[in-house]
Amino acid sequence: MTTSTLDQRVTALERRLTTPTYYKLDEVATIAGVTTRTVYTWINKRGLREVVIDGVKRIKNSDLEEFMTAHTV
């Protein structure tokens, strides 16, 4: 393996590790063990941040973790 190939692989791995993951709302519901309707309530009434990527509402993994930590029962 050449040094440039190794450098390219390291760069690609670093990019994957630092790129945030975004979940669709149904994925958030599955992760949290709630319905998709509850996720919409969290967004509209409890302040869970959402982003729209290519017309699809998504939740950033770090935002979900922060929300779940702040709202545990």
C-alpha positions as CSV (number, residue, x, y, z in Angstrom):
1,M,0.0,0.0,0.0
2,T,1.4,3.4,-1.0
3,T,1.6,6.3,1.4
4,S,-0.9,8.3,-0.7
5,T,-3.4,5.4,-0.6
6,L,-3.0,5.2,3.1
7,D,-3.4,8.9,3.5
8,Q,-6.6,8.8,1.4
9,R,-8.0,6.0,3.6
10,V,-7.1,7.9,6.8
11,T,-8.7,11.1,5.4
12,A,-11.9,9.2,4.5
13,L,-12.1,7.5,7.9
14,E,-11.6,10.9,9.7
15,R,-14.3,12.4,7.6
16,R,-16.7,9.6,8.5
17,L,-15.9,9.9,12.2
18,T,-16.5,13.6,12.2
19,T,-19.5,13.8,10.0
20,P,-22.7,13.8,12.1
21,T,-25.4,11.2,11.5
22,Y,-28.9,12.3,10.7
23,Y,-31.9,10.1,11.5
24,K,-35.2,10.1,9.7
25,L,-38.1,10.6,12.1
26,D,-39.2,7.0,12.0
27,E,-35.7,6.0,12.9
28,V,-35.8,8.3,15.9
29,A,-39.1,6.8,16.9
30,T,-37.5,3.3,16.8
31,I,-34.4,4.3,18.7
32,A,-36.5,6.1,21.4
33,G,-39.2,3.4,21.6
34,V,-42.0,5.8,20.8
35,T,-44.3,6.5,17.9
36,T,-43.5,8.8,15.0
37,R,-46.4,11.0,16.3
38,T,-44.5,11.4,19.6
39,V,-41.4,12.5,17.7
40,Y,-43.5,15.2,15.9
41,T,-44.7,16.3,19.3
42,W,-41.1,16.5,20.6
43,I,-40.3,18.7,17.6
44,N,-43.3,21.0,17.8
45,K,-43.8,21.3,21.5
46,R,-40.6,20.2,23.3
47,G,-37.9,21.8,21.2
48,L,-36.2,18.8,19.5
49,R,-34.3,20.3,16.7
50,E,-34.9,19.1,13.2
51,V,-33.3,19.8,9.8
52,V,-34.6,19.2,6.3
53,I,-32.2,17.4,4.0
54,D,-33.4,16.8,0.4
55,G,-37.0,17.5,1.6
56,V,-36.8,14.9,4.4
57,K,-37.1,15.9,8.1
58,R,-34.1,14.5,10.0
59,I,-32.7,14.7,13.5
60,K,-29.0,15.0,14.1
61,N,-27.7,12.3,16.4
62,S,-26.1,14.7,18.8
63,D,-29.3,16.7,19.1
64,L,-31.2,13.5,19.8
65,E,-28.7,12.4,22.5
66,E,-28.9,15.9,24.1
67,F,-32.8,15.9,24.0
68,M,-33.0,12.4,25.4
69,T,-30.6,13.2,28.2
70,A,-32.5,16.4,29.1
71,H,-35.9,14.7,29.0
72,T,-35.3,11.3,30.7
73,V,-37.9,10.3,33.3
